């Protein structure tokens, strides 16, 4: 069966054929590093880690680019005298990488920071101006805007009319239409000089959307196979990326993929309503391998619900898999795993599910069915059938990145998870210290309460703040 993928732009499933035989080029919008990672960030990164693993299992060489947006309005707003914007961005980036690592999400092939591609962004903006699709503001603000009215295909990704796509802004600072979007932002009063770069239009910094167009094509070329990201990025971010890239003469992404979001108690997870589940919350609630099993168990396009018993149920479900592996090990038929599995060692149902738009729920159903048949084989003394089941289970677990016998997870709660927890907690304590120094006691108390809810007790002393984990 040929690989099939749902394309957001065509709104249909289609056969996927890599642009270059034997290779896949994949660009994923990574985090804006302005605050600690949450469950939605982890879920998105995990989805594309699963894509990568499956492509590799089918013999394809994958180039995965995941960017870091390290300059942004919110990053600047979160900076303090003690922690400039670039230091904040770097600290939070380390938190993200620690959380990714804890879940066994492999580093991308390339992970460019936005601030490392400013020249390429400026070249792309200049090309858009030359082609008549962008204009510098006439008010000497230094802003440069993309002229959505000049691009008849604007709205083709999300199938909206231009008049319905204004981002809620009124024309200002030289902006001609509410639907136009920023390519370059002139430096504003009060913004640090370190956050501004020289340009033909004046000192300033790039707009959000131009960053990904420049970075994706810098590392993957003017045309690449897949552009991925969260469903919430379809508009305005990806719509604007597509418009400016095509207007610049780039074919850009051939397939657009969007993963679903995370909800808590039936509500979309959102900072504005205060129901965000942090990476720290998740990694404190269950073993990291179980968290990965849970976050990766839903179809990537669906919304995943975090309920009060979600991780308990995932723990029980995963325990059945581990019990079978222990039984196979006692019988001397357990494969070591850890290597790229052969498709010959996978059930037909698992292969069909993954080829069908990465249908992980059906793939996990095949995994559990194989566990059941393997146990039945042990019960009846059919050793050869049990050994075959053990090989299949190990191969499926390796592809999904949840083989508890793999080096990543060895040691149960594992040293990797403990190191990650320490990194996340220490980072929050740094933020709490800065909040107290700025007399933002509400934020300091909020951090303390968040840590307490995760079982972390803080002790303040003249020599600093120290933390301990509550005993279970």
Secondary structure, 3 states (H helix, E strand, C coil): CCCEEEECCCCEEEECCCCCCCEEEEEECCCECCCCCEHHHHHHHHHHHHHHHHHHHCCCEEEEEECEECCCHHHHHHCCCCCCHHHHHHHHHHHHHHHHHHCCCCCCCECCEHHHCHHHHHHHHHHHHHCCCEEECCCCCCCEEECHHHCCCCCCCCCCCHHHCCCCCCCCCCCCCCCCEEEEEECCCCCCHHHCECCCCCCEEECHHHHHHHHHHHHHCCEEEEEEEEHHHHHHHHHHHHHHHHHCCCCEEEEEEEECCEEECCEECCHHHCCCCEHHHHHHHCCHHHHHHHHCCCCCCCCEEECCCHHHHHHHHHHHHHHHHHHHHHCCCCCCCCCCCCHHHCCHHHHHHHHECCCHHHHHHHHHHHHHHHHHHHHHCCHHHHHHHHHHHHHHHHHHCCCCCCHHHCCCCCHHHHHHHHHHHHHHHHHHHHHHHCCCHHHHHHHHHHHHHCCEEEEEECCEEEEEECCC
